[in-house]
Amino acid sequence: MSYRRTTTLMLIIVVLAAAAAIAGEAPWFDMDNCAMCKNLSKHEGLLENMSWEQYNISNGIVAVAMVKPDYMKAYRTAHMEMGEVSERLYKGKQLEMCSSCSALGACLMEGASQEYVETSHGDVWIVTSDNKETVAKLQKWSKRNMDEMAKMHGDSDHSGHSH
């Protein structure tokens, strides 16, 4: 897995952050304690000035991040900082992670593949697998992310998640 792809993966995970914990469970997103998530939240205004959508595809998910122009520098910096965390994780360092980051990490450990395209407005990230069970886990992870984001924004139609 390339440094850039690992970095992108973790950045996209963090973009979902800012959600409240579900009662009785570990937080799905944890902006204060997750080694990945806190890199985005420390850039003032970034989370409020970007959007993120995930869509199911036949063998995984596609995620699209859009960032307002004034926040692209902060987004790219957070991306780099999260890449540094990814490298530490890859080398076996134990770091505190939220449930979303942990669930995605498990899919990657099962051999899920990633492709990343940096755009002028954010990025596109595709995570796929040839293993049907891993695909199901990726799509379950994606649905939970979108459900948690909808709760944060009071949105009941889950418009960023395809069925």
TORPA-784887 format. One record per atom (N, C-alpha, C): residue in one letter; chain; atom name; x, y, z. Coordinates in steps of 0.1 Angstrom, whole numbers, plus 5000, padded with zeros to 4 digits. Example, Ala and Ser with C-alpha at 12.3 -4.5 7.8 and 13.67 -1.06 7.14 Angstrom:
2
  r  c   a    xx    yy    zz
  a  A   N  5132  4943  5078
  a  A  CA  5123  4955  5078
  a  A   C  5132  4967  5078
  s  A   N  5128  4978  5071
  s  A  CA  5137  4989  5071
  s  A   C  5129  5000  5079
END
This chain:
163
  r  c   a    xx    yy    zz
  m  A   N  5008  4988  5000
  m  A  CA  5000  5000  5000
  m  A   C  5009  5012  5000
  s  A   N  5006  5021  4991
  s  A  CA  5015  5033  4990
  s  A   C  5011  5043  5002
  y  A   N  5021  5051  5005
  y  A  CA  5020  5062  5015
  y  A   C  5008  5071  5012
  r  A   N  5007  5075  4999
  r  A  CA  4996  5084  4995
  r  A   C  4982  5077  4997
  r  A   N  4981  5065  4993
  r  A  CA  4968  5058  4994
  r  A   C  4964  5056  5009
  t  A   N  4974  5052  5017
  t  A  CA  4971  5051  5031
  t  A   C  4967  5064  5037
  t  A   N  4974  5075  5033
  t  A  CA  4971  5088  5038
  t  A   C  4957  5092  5034
  t  A   N  4953  5089  5022
  t  A  CA  4940  5093  5017
  t  A   C  4929  5085  5024
  l  A   N  4932  5072  5026
  l  A  CA  4922  5064  5034
  l  A   C  4919  5070  5047
  m  A   N  4929  5073  5054
  m  A  CA  4927  5078  5068
  m  A   C  4921  5092  5068
  l  A   N  4924  5100  5058
  l  A  CA  4918  5114  5057
  l  A   C  4903  5113  5055
  i  A   N  4899  5104  5046
  i  A  CA  4885  5103  5043
  i  A   C  4878  5098  5055
  i  A   N  4884  5089  5063
  i  A  CA  4877  5085  5075
  i  A   C  4875  5096  5084
  v  A   N  4885  5105  5086
  v  A  CA  4885  5116  5095
  v  A   C  4874  5126  5090
  v  A   N  4872  5128  5078
  v  A  CA  4863  5138  5073
  v  A   C  4849  5135  5078
  l  A   N  4846  5123  5082
  l  A  CA  4833  5120  5087
  l  A   C  4832  5124  5102
  a  A   N  4843  5127  5108
  a  A  CA  4843  5130  5122
  a  A   C  4834  5142  5126
  a  A   N  4832  5144  5138
  a  A  CA  4824  5154  5144
  a  A   C  4810  5149  5148
  a  A   N  4808  5136  5147
  a  A  CA  4796  5130  5151
  a  A   C  4796  5127  5166
  a  A   N  4785  5126  5172
  a  A  CA  4784  5123  5186
  a  A   C  4784  5108  5188
  a  A   N  4788  5103  5200
  a  A  CA  4789  5089  5203
  a  A   C  4775  5083  5204
  i  A   N  4773  5071  5200
  i  A  CA  4760  5064  5201
  i  A   C  4760  5059  5216
  a  A   N  4748  5061  5222
  a  A  CA  4747  5056  5236
  a  A   C  4751  5042  5238
  g  A   N  4759  5039  5248
  g  A  CA  4762  5025  5251
  g  A   C  4773  5019  5242
  e  A   N  4779  5026  5233
  e  A  CA  4789  5021  5224
  e  A   C  4801  5030  5225
  a  A   N  4813  5025  5220
  a  A  CA  4824  5034  5218
  a  A   C  4820  5044  5207
  p  A   N  4826  5056  5207
  p  A  CA  4822  5066  5197
  p  A   C  4825  5060  5183
  w  A   N  4816  5063  5174
  w  A  CA  4819  5059  5160
  w  A   C  4829  5068  5154
  f  A   N  4828  5081  5156
  f  A  CA  4838  5091  5153
  f  A   C  4842  5098  5166
  d  A   N  4855  5100  5168
  d  A  CA  4860  5106  5180
  d  A   C  4871  5117  5176
  m  A   N  4866  5129  5176
  m  A  CA  4875  5140  5171
  m  A   C  4885  5144  5182
  d  A   N  4883  5140  5194
  d  A  CA  4893  5144  5205
  d  A   C  4903  5133  5207
  n  A   N  4900  5121  5206
  n  A  CA  4909  5110  5210
  n  A   C  4914  5101  5199
  c  A   N  4908  5101  5188
  c  A  CA  4912  5092  5177
  c  A   C  4925  5098  5170
  a  A   N  4935  5091  5169
  a  A  CA  4948  5095  5164
  a  A   C  4946  5101  5150
  m  A   N  4937  5096  5142
  m  A  CA  4934  5101  5129
  m  A   C  4925  5113  5129
  c  A   N  4913  5112  5135
  c  A  CA  4903  5122  5135
  c  A   C  4907  5135  5140
  k  A   N  4915  5135  5151
  k  A  CA  4919  5148  5157
  k  A   C  4928  5157  5148
  n  A   N  4934  5151  5137
  n  A  CA  4941  5159  5128
  n  A   C  4932  5168  5119
  l  A   N  4920  5164  5117
  l  A  CA  4911  5173  5109
  l  A   C  4905  5183  5118
  s  A   N  4901  5179  5130
  s  A  CA  4894  5189  5139
  s  A   C  4903  5200  5144
  k  A   N  4916  5198  5143
  k  A  CA  4925  5209  5148
  k  A   C  4926  5220  5138
  h  A   N  4922  5218  5126
  h  A  CA  4922  5229  5116
  h  A   C  4909  5236  5117
  e  A   N  4909  5248  5123
  e  A  CA  4896  5255  5125
  e  A   C  4888  5258  5113
  g  A   N  4876  5254  5113
  g  A  CA  4866  5256  5103
  g  A   C  4866  5246  5091
  l  A   N  4876  5237  5092
  l  A  CA  4877  5227  5080
  l  A   C  4865  5218  5079
  l  A   N  4861  5212  5090
  l  A  CA  4850  5202  5089
  l  A   C  4837  5209  5085
  e  A   N  4835  5221  5089
  e  A  CA  4823  5229  5085
  e  A   C  4823  5233  5071
  n  A   N  4835  5233  5065
  n  A  CA  4836  5238  5051
  n  A   C  4840  5228  5041
  m  A   N  4835  5216  5044
  m  A  CA  4837  5205  5034
  m  A   C  4826  5195  5035
  s  A   N  4824  5187  5025
  s  A  CA  4814  5177  5025
  s  A   C  4820  5164  5020
  w  A   N  4813  5153  5024
  w  A  CA  4818  5140  5020
  w  A   C  4806  5131  5018
  e  A   N  4807  5124  5007
  e  A  CA  4796  5114  5003
  e  A   C  4803  5101  5000
  q  A   N  4795  5090  5003
  q  A  CA  4800  5077  5000
  q  A   C  4789  5070  4992
  y  A   N  4793  5062  4983
  y  A  CA  4784  5054  4974
  y  A   C  4789  5040  4973
  n  A   N  4779  5031  4973
  n  A  CA  4782  5017  4971
  n  A   C  4784  5014  4956
  i  A   N  4794  5006  4953
  i  A  CA  4796  5001  4940
  i  A   C  4796  4986  4941
  s  A   N  4796  4978  4930
  s  A  CA  4794  4964  4931
  s  A   C  4805  4957  4939
  n  A   N  4817  4962  4940
  n  A  CA  4828  4956  4947
  n  A   C  4834  4964  4958
  g  A   N  4826  4974  4963
  g  A  CA  4831  4982  4974
  g  A   C  4824  4995  4975
  i  A   N  4832  5006  4977
  i  A  CA  4826  5020  4979
  i  A   C  4834  5030  4972
  v  A   N  4828  5041  4969
  v  A  CA  4834  5053  4963
  v  A   C  4831  5065  4973
  a  A   N  4841  5072  4976
  a  A  CA  4840  5084  4985
  a  A   C  4844  5096  4978
  v  A   N  4836  5107  4979
  v  A  CA  4840  5120  4973
  v  A   C  4840  5130  4983
  a  A   N  4851  5137  4984
  a  A  CA  4853  5148  4994
  a  A   C  4853  5161  4986
  m  A   N  4846  5171  4990
  m  A  CA  4846  5185  4984
  m  A   C  4849  5195  4995
  v  A   N  4859  5203  4992
  v  A  CA  4863  5213  5002
  v  A   C  4862  5227  4996
  k  A   N  4857  5237  5003
  k  A  CA  4857  5250  4999
  k  A   C  4871  5256  4996
  p  A   N  4873  5264  4986
  p  A  CA  4886  5268  4982
  p  A   C  4895  5274  4993
  d  A   N  4888  5282  5002
  d  A  CA  4896  5288  5013
  d  A   C  4902  5278  5023
  y  A   N  4897  5265  5022
  y  A  CA  4901  5255  5032
  y  A   C  4909  5244  5026
  m  A   N  4913  5245  5013
  m  A  CA  4920  5235  5006
  m  A   C  4934  5233  5013
  k  A   N  4941  5244  5016
  k  A  CA  4954  5243  5022
  k  A   C  4953  5235  5036
  a  A   N  4943  5238  5044
  a  A  CA  4941  5231  5056
  a  A   C  4938  5216  5054
  y  A   N  4930  5213  5044
  y  A  CA  4927  5200  5040
  y  A   C  4939  5192  5036
  r  A   N  4947  5198  5027
  r  A  CA  4959  5191  5023
  r  A   C  4969  5189  5035
  t  A   N  4970  5199  5044
  t  A  CA  4979  5197  5055
  t  A   C  4974  5186  5064
  a  A   N  4961  5186  5067
  a  A  CA  4955  5175  5075
  a  A   C  4958  5161  5069
  h  A   N  4956  5161  5056
  h  A  CA  4959  5149  5048
  h  A   C  4973  5144  5050
  m  A   N  4983  5153  5050
  m  A  CA  4997  5150  5053
  m  A   C  4999  5145  5067
  e  A   N  4993  5152  5076
  e  A  CA  4994  5148  5090
  e  A   C  4988  5134  5093
  m  A   N  4977  5131  5087
  m  A  CA  4971  5118  5088
  m  A   C  4980  5107  5082
  g  A   N  4987  5111  5071
  g  A  CA  4996  5102  5065
  g  A   C  5007  5098  5074
  e  A   N  5012  5107  5082
  e  A  CA  5022  5105  5092
  e  A   C  5017  5095  5103
  v  A   N  5004  5096  5107
  v  A  CA  4998  5087  5116
  v  A   C  4997  5073  5110
  s  A   N  4993  5073  5097
  s  A  CA  4992  5060  5090
  s  A   C  5005  5053  5090
  e  A   N  5016  5060  5087
  e  A  CA  5029  5054  5087
  e  A   C  5033  5048  5101
  r  A   N  5029  5055  5111
  r  A  CA  5032  5050  5125
  r  A   C  5024  5037  5127
  l  A   N  5011  5037  5123
  l  A  CA  5003  5025  5124
  l  A   C  5008  5014  5116
  y  A   N  5012  5017  5104
  y  A  CA  5018  5006  5095
  y  A   C  5030  5000  5101
  k  A   N  5038  5008  5109
  k  A  CA  5050  5002  5115
  k  A   C  5047  4995  5128
  g  A   N  5034  4994  5132
  g  A  CA  5030  4986  5144
  g  A   C  5028  4994  5156
  k  A   N  5028  5008  5155
  k  A  CA  5026  5016  5167
  k  A   C  5011  5015  5171
  q  A   N  5008  5013  5184
  q  A  CA  4995  5012  5189
  q  A   C  4990  5026  5192
  l  A   N  4979  5031  5185
  l  A  CA  4973  5044  5187
  l  A   C  4958  5042  5189
  e  A   N  4953  5052  5197
  e  A  CA  4938  5052  5199
  e  A   C  4931  5055  5186
  m  A   N  4921  5047  5183
  m  A  CA  4913  5050  5171
  m  A   C  4898  5049  5174
  c  A   N  4890  5056  5167
  c  A  CA  4876  5056  5168
  c  A   C  4871  5043  5162
  s  A   N  4858  5040  5164
  s  A  CA  4852  5028  5158
  s  A   C  4852  5028  5143
  s  A   N  4850  5040  5137
  s  A  CA  4850  5040  5122
  s  A   C  4863  5037  5116
  c  A   N  4874  5044  5122
  c  A  CA  4887  5041  5117
  c  A   C  4891  5027  5119
  s  A   N  4888  5021  5130
  s  A  CA  4891  5007  5133
  s  A   C  4884  4998  5124
  a  A   N  4871  5000  5121
  a  A  CA  4864  4992  5111
  a  A   C  4870  4992  5097
  l  A   N  4873  5004  5093
  l  A  CA  4880  5005  5080
  l  A   C  4893  4998  5080
  g  A   N  4901  5000  5090
  g  A  CA  4914  4994  5091
  g  A   C  4913  4979  5090
  a  A   N  4902  4973  5096
  a  A  CA  4900  4958  5095
  a  A   C  4898  4954  5081
  c  A   N  4890  4962  5073
  c  A  CA  4888  4958  5059
  c  A   C  4901  4959  5051
  l  A   N  4909  4969  5054
  l  A  CA  4922  4970  5047
  l  A   C  4931  4958  5051
  m  A   N  4931  4954  5063
  m  A  CA  4939  4943  5067
  m  A   C  4934  4930  5060
  e  A   N  4922  4929  5056
  e  A  CA  4916  4918  5049
  e  A   C  4920  4918  5034
  g  A   N  4927  4929  5030
  g  A  CA  4932  4930  5016
  g  A   C  4924  4939  5007
  a  A   N  4915  4947  5012
  a  A  CA  4908  4957  5004
  a  A   C  4918  4966  4997
  s  A   N  4915  4969  4984
  s  A  CA  4924  4978  4976
  s  A   C  4919  4992  4976
  q  A   N  4928  5002  4973
  q  A  CA  4924  5016  4973
  q  A   C  4929  5022  4960
  e  A   N  4921  5032  4955
  e  A  CA  4926  5041  4945
  e  A   C  4922  5055  4949
  y  A   N  4931  5064  4946
  y  A  CA  4929  5078  4950
  y  A   C  4931  5087  4939
  v  A   N  4923  5097  4938
  v  A  CA  4924  5108  4928
  v  A   C  4923  5121  4935
  e  A   N  4934  5129  4935
  e  A  CA  4933  5142  4940
  e  A   C  4927  5152  4930
  t  A   N  4917  5159  4934
  t  A  CA  4910  5169  4925
  t  A   C  4913  5183  4930
  s  A   N  4909  5193  4922
  s  A  CA  4911  5207  4926
  s  A   C  4901  5211  4937
  h  A   N  4891  5203  4939
  h  A  CA  4881  5206  4950
  h  A   C  4881  5196  4961
  g  A   N  4890  5187  4961
  g  A  CA  4891  5177  4972
  g  A   C  4897  5164  4967
  d  A   N  4889  5153  4967
  d  A  CA  4895  5140  4962
  d  A   C  4883  5130  4960
  v  A   N  4887  5119  4953
  v  A  CA  4878  5108  4951
  v  A   C  4886  5096  4955
  w  A   N  4880  5087  4963
  w  A  CA  4887  5076  4969
  w  A   C  4878  5063  4966
  i  A   N  4884  5053  4961
  i  A  CA  4877  5041  4958
  i  A   C  4883  5029  4966
  v  A   N  4875  5022  4973
  v  A  CA  4880  5011  4981
  v  A   C  4872  4998  4977
  t  A   N  4879  4988  4972
  t  A  CA  4873  4976  4966
  t  A   C  4879  4964  4972
  s  A   N  4872  4953  4969
  s  A  CA  4877  4939  4973
  s  A   C  4871  4929  4964
  d  A   N  4878  4918  4961
  d  A  CA  4873  4907  4954
  d  A   C  4866  4897  4963
  n  A   N  4867  4899  4976
  n  A  CA  4861  4891  4986
  n  A   C  4847  4896  4990
  k  A   N  4837  4888  4988
  k  A  CA  4823  4893  4990
  k  A   C  4821  4897  5004
  e  A   N  4827  4890  5014
  e  A  CA  4825  4893  5028
  e  A   C  4832  4907  5031
  t  A   N  4843  4909  5025
  t  A  CA  4850  4922  5028
  t  A   C  4842  4934  5021
  v  A   N  4836  4931  5009
  v  A  CA  4828  4941  5003
  v  A   C  4816  4944  5012
  a  A   N  4810  4934  5018
  a  A  CA  4798  4936  5027
  a  A   C  4802  4944  5039
  k  A   N  4814  4942  5044
  k  A  CA  4819  4950  5055
  k  A   C  4822  4964  5051
  l  A   N  4828  4966  5040
  l  A  CA  4830  4980  5035
  l  A   C  4817  4988  5034
  q  A   N  4807  4981  5028
  q  A  CA  4794  4988  5026
  q  A   C  4787  4990  5039
  k  A   N  4788  4981  5048
  k  A  CA  4782  4983  5062
  k  A   C  4789  4995  5068
  w  A   N  4803  4996  5067
  w  A  CA  4810  5007  5073
  w  A   C  4805  5020  5066
  s  A   N  4804  5020  5053
  s  A  CA  4799  5032  5046
  s  A   C  4785  5036  5050
  k  A   N  4776  5027  5052
  k  A  CA  4763  5030  5056
  k  A   C  4763  5036  5070
  r  A   N  4770  5030  5079
  r  A  CA  4771  5035  5092
  r  A   C  4777  5049  5092
  n  A   N  4787  5052  5085
  n  A  CA  4792  5065  5084
  n  A   C  4782  5075  5079
  m  A   N  4775  5072  5069
  m  A  CA  4764  5081  5063
  m  A   C  4753  5083  5073
  d  A   N  4749  5072  5080
  d  A  CA  4739  5073  5090
  d  A   C  4743  5082  5101
  e  A   N  4755  5081  5106
  e  A  CA  4760  5090  5117
  e  A   C  4761  5104  5112
  m  A   N  4765  5106  5100
  m  A  CA  4765  5120  5094
  m  A   C  4751  5126  5093
  a  A   N  4742  5118  5089
  a  A  CA  4728  5122  5088
  a  A   C  4723  5127  5102
  k  A   N  4726  5119  5112
  k  A  CA  4722  5122  5126
  k  A   C  4728  5136  5130
  m  A   N  4740  5138  5126
  m  A  CA  4747  5151  5130
  m  A   C  4740  5162  5123
  h  A   N  4735  5161  5111
  h  A  CA  4730  5172  5103
  h  A   C  4715  5172  5103
  g  A   N  4708  5162  5111
  g  A  CA  4694  5162  5111
  g  A   C  4688  5158  5097
  d  A   N  4695  5150  5089
  d  A  CA  4691  5147  5076
  d  A   C  4687  5132  5076
  s  A   N  4674  5130  5072
  s  A  CA  4669  5116  5073
  s  A   C  4670  5109  5059
  d  A   N  4673  5116  5048
  d  A  CA  4673  5109  5035
  d  A   C  4686  5102  5031
  h  A   N  4697  5104  5039
  h  A  CA  4710  5098  5036
  h  A   C  4714  5100  5022
  s  A   N  4712  5112  5017
  s  A  CA  4714  5115  5003
  s  A   C  4728  5111  4997
  g  A   N  4738  5110  5006
  g  A  CA  4751  5107  5001
  g  A   C  4754  5093  4999
  h  A   N  4745  5084  5003
  h  A  CA  4747  5070  5002
  h  A   C  4738  5063  4992
  s  A   N  4743  5057  4982
  s  A  CA  4735  5050  4973
  s  A   C  4730  5036  4978
  h  A   N  4719  5032  4973
  h  A  CA  4714  5019  4978
  h  A   C  4717  5008  4969
END
